[in-house]
Amino acid sequence: MNLLFCSVGRRGELVKDFKQTMKNHGNIIATDCSEYAPAIYLADKYYITSRIDDENYISELINICKKEDIKAIMTFIDPEIEILTKNRELFKEIGVEVLHPEYETAKICFDKYKFAKHLEANSISTVKTYGDIKEFLENKDGVDFPVFVKPRTGSGSVGARKTNNIDELEVAFSDDNSLIIQELMDEEDVDVDVYVDTHSRELVSFFSKRKIETRIGGASKTISFIDKNIEPLLEELVNCLDFYGPMDVDLFYKNGQYFISEINPRFGGAYLHAYGAGVDFVEFIMNNLEGKENSKSFYQYDEGVLMMMYDSVVIQNTNGAVKND
């Protein structure tokens, strides 16, 4: 059971986790457009590919899948999710599962404004979101400064910031008119790792953690907790879109209620915490790829388990790098 990890970048610890669970049941093949992506050297084999926007990129992946007898493919960067899901049928024809949501769902999740409006239309609690200054001023509905602005698409919190008044807001939009405006949620910041079974399409597992510290847009220190009020919110979310496999859900907790902020329909950077606490999505993936439906497995972890990321390095002789011809 060989898996292909695309645009693997720095996600070396996740590669290690997969290999630990899979043991001798298959190999991890990694790709990246740079030979300086440390995680490729922790995989069983790797390929240096074109950039994801190259017209030949999908053909390169298809060839790798055929050569390496790949069973499933996934990416670790948001812009590539749409690319893979748009080509789901091409991968399916050669027996490869794309472990990301359906294409339309992937498009909605990547567009933070569309995502918020989709949740609103389905009466699911989400952070109040506005597409521009005009919409904000006309539909504030109790929201006032300071507010939060961030790019409509993208990841890693690049360009996201607090604005304290209309002048700062106008300056922000003059620099970048692709921003969206959100109510400032300055209370509890929560991250949830979620697995949706690829056969039943049901929520089968999730792991909740409070963010203690973030770095480069992701949580670098977190602590596990259990709150059964999160479960019905996740069930509503899963039922209103076509999810498939692992995803990362950001929530805020304010005034006794959870609000969905955004979703990355892929493994989140802090999934390492869930795995370390015994919530093994790798096993769920293996079961699904073997044709088995996973049973629901909620709250099978301890509260108060800390995750603290730290820096590490890969020292590697790059002679003999496998390039994709």
C-alpha positions in Angstrom: 0.0 0.0 0.0 2.1 2.9 -1.3 1.1 6.5 -0.6 2.2 9.6 -2.5 2.7 12.8 -0.5 2.8 15.9 -2.7 4.5 19.2 -1.9 5.7 17.6 1.3 7.9 20.6 2.3 8.8 20.6 6.0 6.3 17.9 7.1 9.0 15.4 8.1 7.4 14.4 11.4 4.2 13.5 9.7 6.1 11.3 7.3 7.7 9.5 10.3 4.2 9.0 11.9 2.9 7.4 8.7 5.9 5.1 8.5 5.5 4.1 12.1 1.9 3.0 11.7 2.3 1.5 8.2 5.5 -0.4 9.2 6.0 -3.0 6.4 2.6 -2.5 4.8 3.8 0.0 2.2 6.0 2.9 1.3 5.8 6.7 1.5 6.8 8.4 -1.8 7.2 12.1 -1.5 7.4 14.9 -4.0 8.4 18.5 -4.0 9.5 21.1 -6.5 12.6 21.8 -4.5 15.4 19.4 -3.5 15.7 21.6 -0.3 12.4 20.3 1.1 13.6 18.4 4.2 10.7 16.0 4.4 11.5 14.3 1.1 14.6 12.8 2.6 12.5 11.1 5.3 10.3 9.3 2.8 11.1 5.9 1.4 11.6 7.5 -2.0 11.2 10.9 -3.5 10.8 12.8 -6.8 11.6 16.4 -7.6 8.7 17.7 -9.8 7.6 20.8 -11.6 5.7 23.5 -9.7 2.0 22.8 -9.2 1.0 25.4 -11.7 3.0 23.8 -14.5 0.9 22.4 -17.3 2.6 19.0 -17.1 2.4 18.7 -13.3 -0.6 16.3 -13.3 1.0 14.1 -15.9 4.1 13.9 -13.8 2.1 12.8 -10.8 0.2 10.2 -12.9 3.5 8.8 -14.1 4.8 8.5 -10.6 1.6 6.8 -9.4 2.0 4.2 -12.2 5.7 3.6 -11.6 5.4 3.4 -7.8 2.1 1.5 -7.6 0.5 4.3 -5.6 -2.8 3.6 -3.8 -3.6 7.1 -2.5 -2.4 10.6 -3.0 -2.6 13.7 -0.8 -1.0 17.2 -0.6 0.1 19.4 2.3 -0.4 22.8 0.7 -3.8 24.3 0.2 -3.6 25.6 -3.5 -2.8 22.0 -4.7 -6.0 20.5 -3.1 -8.2 22.0 -5.9 -5.7 20.7 -8.6 -5.8 17.1 -7.3 -9.6 17.0 -6.7 -10.3 18.5 -10.2 -8.4 15.6 -11.6 -9.9 12.9 -9.3 -11.2 10.8 -12.2 -7.8 10.7 -13.9 -6.3 9.2 -10.7 -9.3 7.0 -10.1 -8.8 5.4 -13.6 -5.4 4.1 -12.5 -6.6 3.0 -9.1 -5.5 6.0 -7.0 -7.6 7.6 -4.3 -7.4 11.4 -3.8 -7.7 11.9 0.0 -9.3 15.3 -0.2 -12.9 16.5 -0.5 -14.9 16.7 -3.7 -13.8 19.5 -6.1 -16.7 21.9 -5.4 -16.1 21.6 -1.6 -12.4 22.1 -2.1 -13.1 25.4 -4.0 -15.5 26.6 -1.3 -12.9 25.8 1.5 -10.1 27.7 -0.3 -12.2 30.8 -0.6 -12.7 32.0 2.9 -15.6 34.4 2.0 -17.5 31.7 0.1 -16.9 29.3 2.9 -18.3 31.6 5.6 -21.4 32.4 3.5 -22.0 28.7 2.8 -22.0 28.0 6.5 -24.3 31.0 7.2 -26.7 29.7 4.5 -26.8 26.4 6.3 -27.3 28.0 9.8 -23.9 26.8 11.0 -22.1 29.0 13.6 -19.3 30.8 11.9 -17.3 34.0 12.4 -19.2 37.0 10.9 -17.5 37.7 7.5 -17.7 40.6 5.0 -16.3 40.7 1.5 -15.4 44.4 1.4 -15.8 47.7 3.3 -19.2 48.5 1.8 -20.7 45.2 2.9 -19.2 45.6 6.4 -20.6 49.2 6.9 -24.0 48.2 5.6 -24.3 44.9 7.5 -22.3 45.3 10.7 -24.9 43.6 12.8 -23.3 44.6 16.1 -19.7 44.1 14.9 -17.5 47.1 15.5 -13.8 48.0 15.5 -11.4 46.5 16.0 -11.9 43.9 13.2 -9.7 41.3 11.6 -8.7 41.4 8.0 -7.1 38.5 6.0 -6.7 37.4 2.4 -9.8 35.8 0.8 -7.6 32.9 -0.3 -4.2 31.6 0.9 -2.8 30.0 4.1 -0.3 30.6 6.8 -1.9 33.8 8.0 0.1 35.9 5.5 -1.4 39.4 5.4 -3.8 38.7 8.3 -4.0 41.5 10.9 -6.2 43.5 13.3 -7.5 46.9 12.2 -8.6 49.4 14.8 -10.6 52.0 12.8 -12.0 52.9 9.4 -8.8 54.7 8.4 -6.7 51.6 9.0 -9.3 49.4 7.2 -9.2 51.7 4.2 -5.4 51.6 4.1 -5.4 47.8 4.3 -7.8 47.5 1.4 -5.9 50.1 -0.7 -2.8 47.8 -0.3 -4.8 44.6 -1.1 -8.4 44.7 -2.3 -8.7 40.9 -2.0 -9.0 41.0 1.7 -12.1 40.0 3.7 -13.2 41.5 7.0 -14.1 39.3 10.1 -15.4 40.0 13.5 -12.4 40.0 15.9 -12.5 36.8 17.9 -10.0 37.5 20.8 -11.0 34.7 23.1 -10.3 31.0 23.0 -8.6 29.7 19.8 -9.2 26.0 19.1 -7.9 23.6 16.5 -9.6 20.3 15.7 -8.2 17.4 13.6 -11.1 15.6 11.9 -11.4 12.4 9.9 -14.3 11.7 7.6 -14.6 8.1 6.5 -14.1 7.8 2.8 -16.8 5.0 2.5 -19.6 6.1 4.9 -18.7 9.9 4.4 -19.4 10.2 8.1 -17.5 11.9 10.9 -15.6 9.1 12.6 -13.0 10.8 14.7 -11.8 14.2 15.9 -9.2 15.6 18.3 -9.6 19.0 20.0 -6.8 21.1 21.3 -6.4 24.7 22.5 -3.8 26.8 20.9 -1.2 28.1 23.3 1.2 29.5 20.8 1.2 29.9 17.0 4.1 30.3 14.6 4.0 31.0 10.8 0.2 30.7 10.9 0.1 27.3 12.6 -0.2 26.1 16.2 3.2 25.3 17.7 2.1 24.7 21.3 -1.3 23.1 22.0 -3.0 21.3 24.8 -5.7 18.6 24.4 -9.2 18.9 25.8 -12.6 17.3 25.5 -15.9 19.2 25.0 -18.8 17.2 23.7 -20.4 20.5 22.4 -18.0 20.4 19.5 -19.3 17.1 18.1 -22.7 18.4 16.9 -21.1 21.4 15.2 -18.7 19.1 13.3 -21.6 16.8 12.4 -23.4 19.8 10.9 -20.3 20.8 9.0 -19.7 17.3 7.6 -23.3 17.1 6.4 -23.3 20.4 4.5 -20.2 19.7 2.3 -18.6 16.7 0.6 -15.6 16.0 2.8 -13.3 13.0 2.3 -10.5 11.9 4.7 -8.5 14.1 7.0 -9.0 17.8 7.6 -8.1 20.6 10.0 -10.8 22.8 11.5 -10.2 26.2 13.2 -12.7 27.3 15.8 -13.1 30.2 18.2 -14.9 29.9 21.5 -16.7 33.1 22.6 -19.5 33.8 25.0 -20.2 30.1 25.6 -20.4 29.1 21.9 -18.1 27.7 19.2 -17.7 29.4 15.9 -16.1 27.9 12.8 -13.4 30.1 11.4 -11.9 28.2 8.5 -11.0 24.7 7.2 -8.0 23.2 5.6 -9.2 20.0 4.0 -5.9 18.2 4.5 -3.7 17.2 7.4 -3.0 20.2 9.6 0.5 21.0 10.8 -0.5 20.3 14.4 -2.0 16.8 13.6 1.2 15.6 15.2 -0.4 16.3 18.6 -3.4 14.0 17.8 -1.1 11.2 16.6 1.1 11.5 19.7 -2.0 11.3 21.9 -3.1 8.1 20.2 -5.6 9.4 17.6 -4.3 7.6 14.6 -5.8 8.8 11.3 -3.1 6.8 9.4 -4.9 3.6 10.6 -8.2 5.0 9.4 -6.7 5.7 6.0 -5.3 2.2 5.8 -8.6 0.7 6.7 -10.4 2.7 4.0 -7.9 1.9 1.3 -8.4 -1.8 2.2 -12.2 -1.4 1.6 -13.1 -1.3 5.3 -15.4 1.3 6.8 -14.2 2.8 10.1 -16.4 2.9 13.2 -16.9 6.1 15.1 -14.2 6.6 17.7 -14.7 9.7 19.8 -12.9 11.0 22.9 -10.3 8.2 22.9 -7.6 10.4 24.2 -6.5 12.1 27.5 -7.2 15.8 28.3 -4.2 17.9 29.3 -1.7 16.4 26.9 0.7 19.1 25.7 2.4 19.3 22.3 5.4 21.6 22.0 7.1 21.9 18.6 10.8 22.4 18.4 13.4 22.9 15.6 15.2 19.9 14.1 17.3 19.4 11.0 17.9 17.0 8.1 21.5 16.6 7.0 21.6 15.0 3.6 23.9 14.4 0.6 21.8 15.4 -2.4 23.8 13.4 -4.9 21.5 11.0 -6.7 18.3 13.0 -6.2 15.5 11.3 -8.1 14.2 13.7 -10.7 11.0 13.2 -12.6 11.8 12.8 -16.3 
